[in-house]
Structures are given as C-alpha cells and as structure tokens.
Amino acid sequence: MASTESGAGQMPASAQI
C-alpha cells in the first residue's frame, strides 16, 4: 500500500516501511 507510505503516521503499518 503506497498510500501508507505517503501518509506515514496514519497507519501503524507505516512503521514497517
């Protein structure tokens, strides 16, 4: 999900990226 990368902080999954 590239959207999580651009919105780092919205989803905890962004921490994995």
KOLPAKOL-53345 format. One record per residue (C-alpha): residue in three letters; chain; x, y negated, z. Coordinates in Angstrom, 2 decimals. Last residue first. Layout:
BEGIN
aa=Ala | ch=A | X=X | Y=Y | Z=Z
...
***
This chain:
BEGIN
aa=Ile | ch=A | X=8.09 | Y=-0.56 | Z=5.59
aa=Gln | ch=A | X=7.17 | Y=1.49 | Z=8.64
aa=Ala | ch=A | X=6.41 | Y=-1.65 | Z=10.65
aa=Ser | ch=A | X=3.85 | Y=-2.62 | Z=8.01
aa=Ala | ch=A | X=1.81 | Y=0.39 | Z=9.12
aa=Pro | ch=A | X=0.87 | Y=-1.59 | Z=12.24
aa=Met | ch=A | X=-1.41 | Y=-3.64 | Z=9.97
aa=Gln | ch=A | X=-1.90 | Y=-7.39 | Z=9.86
aa=Gly | ch=A | X=1.69 | Y=-8.15 | Z=10.83
aa=Ala | ch=A | X=3.31 | Y=-7.80 | Z=7.44
aa=Gly | ch=A | X=0.77 | Y=-9.13 | Z=4.97
aa=Ser | ch=A | X=2.85 | Y=-8.81 | Z=1.83
aa=Glu | ch=A | X=3.99 | Y=-5.33 | Z=2.82
aa=Thr | ch=A | X=0.53 | Y=-4.23 | Z=3.87
aa=Ser | ch=A | X=-0.81 | Y=-5.29 | Z=0.47
aa=Ala | ch=A | X=1.78 | Y=-3.08 | Z=-1.22
aa=Met | ch=A | X=0.00 | Y=0.00 | Z=0.00
***
